[in-house]
Amino acid sequence: MNYKIVIRVLGFLLLFLSASMLLPIPFSLYYGDSDYIALLISAGISFLFGSIAFIGFQEKRDMRPKEGFAIVTFGWIVLSAFGSLPFLLSGTIPSVTDAFFETMSGFSTTGSTILTDIEILPHGILFWRSLTHWIGGMGIIVLSIAILPFLGVGGMQLFKAEVPGPIADKLKPRVTETAKILWGVYLIFTIAETILLMLGGMTLFDALTHTFGTMATGGFSTKNGSVGSFNSAYIDYVIIVFMIIAGTNFSLHYSLFRGKFKAFHKNQEFRFFIFLIIAGTFVIGIDTYMNDYSTIAEAVRKTLFQVVAIITTTGYGTADYEQWAVSSQVILFMLMFIGGCAGSTGGGMKVMRVFVLFKFIYSEIVRLLHPQAVVRVRIGSYSIDRKVMTNIAGFFVAVTLLSAFGTLALTFMGIDLVTSLGCVAASINNIGPGLNLVGPTDNYAFLPDAAKWLLAFLMIIGRLEVFTVIILFSPSYWHK
């Protein structure tokens, strides 16, 4: 392990974090809050440690995959640790455990919160809270499309034949250029949604914070009632559209900007993603129209919003889905694990992996019926390599086992089974709201500290594609 490279890069991330902490200050001053002091001090502390790490650990050798794994994982941990300083120094979240949990939830774009009354917080802190989403969301895009393939992990291998534009095999030599392209696409959508939300009556502050939560599929809101507080069909549908955009592979958006309008239609993962949204909305919508809402328009709007919010792992809410039928809640619970598309800001297993698993099951059924047949799992004209299938199967097993162990650990802490399942599913899939005591109208404040640290660990595991974090626990990783 070349520790100098790791520390130097972590130092650069802290310098970036320090600059980011200055962005909420204008809002703090405009609204007459005093939290700008805590933001300034936090920026100074981050700048000091970042400068020491970046300047004091010069290294000319290239980064290898071993260092890459450490940077990817410890980068999120360091950002969350220093990113919690504004909460601690302002006194809005005095507990170290709670502050780290809230910040990790932000950077991992999970959206779980320990705050019981969001609207009493000063504007600078609220802006910083949502900004952690936006930073983490773009970070995972660059990781999943540009960096993780270089390390040999992630789901982008499946797009080598299907996705035009910046794909894994073309991006390895020019990660910097790729990052600039992706940042540009991300910024364009951010500006567009902010303008549209302001046209719907939101202030610049609310429009920006909710755009950060949407584009990062995070879910932090400035309102206790989330998006539902605005009670606007226009705002709901704007956020629905941009949640779908954020849950879609960003390579496809880049292709669209290059004039390749058929990229979405040709992409089987995107088509399956849209099918799941339509199917989920249709099935749950029938139930909500019959039992919860008086008009078809309201049932469609509320149901579509919640289905999209869950499958993209955004976690925003306009309705309390725990009041819906159990069958509808089960469908939403299943959508939690599916998540968004590979190469998106969404969490979960990713639509592509689920799509491939379905195709693999079908191929095995065909193989049983026709033992002599040569059956291949294909995505379009691309035959999926056996190594990729092994990776997907291993990922599915790892997520299942981690979910089971996490749920078991929470039950040992005295938390009921349904709440434990909801906590783990919401954390490892980076969703935010779960089930029962951590449902869409609740929070995580009541959990013991040990549970919060466990869930924060599951957040980073889910955000970084499981194996990226787990590999650090292998003794052979640390050997020469």
Secondary structure as GFF3:
##gff-version 3
##sequence-region A 1 480
A	DSSP	alpha_helix	3	20	.	.	.	ID=ss1
A	DSSP	alpha_helix	25	30	.	.	.	ID=ss2
A	DSSP	alpha_helix	36	56	.	.	.	ID=ss3
A	DSSP	alpha_helix	65	83	.	.	.	ID=ss4
A	DSSP	alpha_helix	85	90	.	.	.	ID=ss5
A	DSSP	alpha_helix	96	107	.	.	.	ID=ss6
A	DSSP	three_ten_helix	118	120	.	.	.	ID=ss7
A	DSSP	alpha_helix	123	142	.	.	.	ID=ss8
A	DSSP	pi_helix	143	147	.	.	.	ID=ss9
A	DSSP	alpha_helix	148	151	.	.	.	ID=ss10
A	DSSP	three_ten_helix	156	159	.	.	.	ID=ss11
A	DSSP	alpha_helix	168	171	.	.	.	ID=ss12
A	DSSP	three_ten_helix	172	174	.	.	.	ID=ss13
A	DSSP	alpha_helix	175	199	.	.	.	ID=ss14
A	DSSP	alpha_helix	204	215	.	.	.	ID=ss15
A	DSSP	three_ten_helix	226	230	.	.	.	ID=ss16
A	DSSP	alpha_helix	233	246	.	.	.	ID=ss17
A	DSSP	alpha_helix	250	257	.	.	.	ID=ss18
A	DSSP	alpha_helix	263	266	.	.	.	ID=ss19
A	DSSP	alpha_helix	268	291	.	.	.	ID=ss20
A	DSSP	alpha_helix	296	311	.	.	.	ID=ss21
A	DSSP	three_ten_helix	321	323	.	.	.	ID=ss22
A	DSSP	alpha_helix	326	338	.	.	.	ID=ss23
A	DSSP	alpha_helix	351	369	.	.	.	ID=ss24
A	DSSP	beta_strand	378	379	.	.	.	ID=ss25
A	DSSP	beta_strand	382	383	.	.	.	ID=ss26
A	DSSP	alpha_helix	386	412	.	.	.	ID=ss27
A	DSSP	alpha_helix	417	428	.	.	.	ID=ss28
A	DSSP	three_ten_helix	436	438	.	.	.	ID=ss29
A	DSSP	alpha_helix	449	463	.	.	.	ID=ss30
A	DSSP	alpha_helix	467	470	.	.	.	ID=ss31
A	DSSP	three_ten_helix	471	473	.	.	.	ID=ss32
A	DSSP	alpha_helix	475	478	.	.	.	ID=ss33
###
